[in-house]
């Protein structure tokens, strides 16, 4: 099943801060989308709105499942979300985390065995199944988080800055994992403050100070804004 998401006139106020202002954009089904911007741009707020952890102060977030409108509840059954903040249990091992999410998602035992083996192989984590999450490196921790949210094959995958705080090799590996699991049926929305990662996405949504500056294919966005790289976009709009 494929999910698309449309934000229409979405604004969000947190306390006295306008985190998002009049966001209008479409996340098409089956693509890897990048929500790109510096710290404080509103990326995390937008992902939390898409997950339903926050509700818009103004505007709407609408979901389409297999080309038909669906409810927030229906979409969330098919959504995997990996937050930026540490969310795993430090005392549980890699394998115990997979078993925990197996029970949480009610995954069939045979499907779980096959899926877990695939994910462990894809992430290179097979030798570390007994290691507690609290003793994993930053990159390995992020890989474990990805495995947990991918266990039930979500149709919509929300990743809040999954590559932040990890070394360049782990960043590349995490992107390889995203593209190895994303297919025509999975919509991936990934936030990042690394400008070089924008060009890895099929479509980018550029945020600054809660405003949407541009969206579209990376090269098209750069051509339209007359820049040669994404860092220049933010330098022009400071």
N, C-alpha and C positions, 0 to 999 in steps of 0.2 A: 504494500500500500504506500502511496506517496502523499505527502502533505505539503501544501503551500500556505504561507502566512502573509496577510496584508495588514499593515498598520495605516490607519487613516486618521489624520489630524490628532495624533497621539501626543499629549503633554503629560508630564508628571512632575508634581511639586513634592519635595521631601522637606518638611519643616518650612524654612523660609527660602530654600534653594529650588530654583527651577531646573530640575535635572534634565528634562527633555521638553522641547518646544515644537509643537506642530510637525511631528514626524509623519511623513507620507512615503511609504516604500513597500515593495513587494519582494518577498523571499520565495522565488519559484521552486517548485518541487524538483528534487533530483539533482540539485546543484550544491556545490560548496560555496557558501557565502561568507565573506569577511566583513565583520563590523569593525572598522578601523578608525583609530583616533588616539590622541594622547591621554594621559591620566586625567580623569575628571571630565571626559568628553560625554559621558552618559552611556557607555557601552554596557556596563554591568546592569544598570537600571533597565535598559532595553531588553536584555536577555531575561531578566527577572519578570518583566511584563509578559514576554512571550511564554514563559513557563507558568504564569499565573500566580507567582509568589507576590507580585504587586499588581495593583489595578490602576488603570489610567486615571489621572485626574480629569482628563478630557480626551475625547476621541475613542476609537475602538480598535481592537485586535481581532481579526477574523481568520478562521482556519478553513481550508478546503481539503477534504480527504477523497482521493480518487476522483477529483474533479467536481465533487459535490460539497456544498456547505456542511460543516459539522460543528458540534458544540465544543466549547473549551474542554469539557470533561472527556469527550470522545478523543480529541486531539492529544490530551495529556496521557491517555492510556498508551499512546504510541510514541511518547516523547522520552528521550534520555537526556539528563541534565547533569553536567559536571561543573560545579561552582569553582570559583577562583580560590576560595578559602579552603584550608585543609578540612576534609570531610570524611576521611577514613579512620578506622580504629587502630591506634598505634600498636596495640597488643595482639591483634589478630594477624595471622599469617596471610600471605598472598592467596593460598588455597582456601583458607577459612573465609576470606572476603568473597571469593567466588561462590562458595557454598551459601553464604549469607544472602547474597543477591539472587542466587538460584531460588531460595525459599521465598524471598521478597517478591520476586516476579512470577513465582509458581511455574518455573521452567520444568518441562518433562525431563526425567532423569537421563534418558538416552540422548535427548537433544542437548542437555547440559554437558554431558561428557564430550560429545563431538564439538560443541561450540567452545568449551573451555580449552580443549586441545588446540583448536584453530587459533584462538586468541593468544594463548601462551606461546605458540609457535610464531605468530605474526609479530609479537612484541619482544621476542627473545627472552621471555621471563620464565621459561620452563625450568631452568636450573635453580630458581629462587622461590619455589612454591612454599617452602617451609619458613621463609624469612618474614619476620613481623614487619608490618607496614612502617612502624616507627623507626626501623633500621634500614629503610630503603633510601637510595640517593634521590635527589629531586626529580631526575628524569624517570627513574623507575617508579617512583610514587605516582607520577602523572600517568604512566603506562598502566598501572594497576587501576587507577580511577577510570581510565578509558575502557579497560576490559570490563569493569563492573557495569558501566552504563550501556555497553554494547552487548551484554550477555543475552538480553531478550530481543535483539535485533530491532531497535526502534526505527520508526519511519522518519522521525524528526530528532536530530541530535544537536543539543545546545552545549557549546563548550566555551566557558568564560576564561579567556586568556590561558589556554592550556600550556603554552610554551613559555610563560613568564617564569623567571627564576631558574631556568635550566640551561645547561651548557649547549653550545652550538650543535654538537653531534646529536644530543638528545632532541633538540628542536627539529632537526632534519628527520630523525626517526619517528617523532610524533606526527609530523606531516605525512610521512610515508604510510603510517598506520591509518590515518584519516582517509587517505585516498585508496588504501587497499580494502577498506571496509565499506566506503561510500560507493554506491552504484546508482543506477537509474532510479531505484526505489527509495533511496535515503536522501533526505534534505539535511544538510549540515550548515549550522550557523555558528561561526567561530569568531570570537572577538580577539583583537590583538592590538597592541601598541607598537609592535615592531613593523616599521614601514615596509621593510623588504618582504614581509610575508603577504602583503596585500596582493602582489602579483601572482601568488600561488593560487588565488581564489578564482572561481569562474565569474563571480560578481562581487563587487565591493559596495559597501554602504559607508560613506565617510562622515564621521561625526566630529564636531568640535563645539565645546561649551553647550551641549544639548541640542544643537542644530544640525540638520542633515545638509551637508555641503554639496554632495553629489552621490549618485549611485549608477552602477552599470558595469560593463566589462572593464577590467583594470586599464588596458591600453586606451580604450575609448574615453574613460574618465580623464586620464592624463592628457590626451589630445584636446579634449574639450576645454580643459582648464589651462592649456598651454604650459605644461610642466613636463619634465623628463623623469621625475621620480615623485613618490608620494610624500616624502618629507617636504618638498617644495610647496605642496598644497597648503600645508599648515603654516609655513613661513610666510606665504602670501596673505593668509587670512588672519594673522596675529594682529 
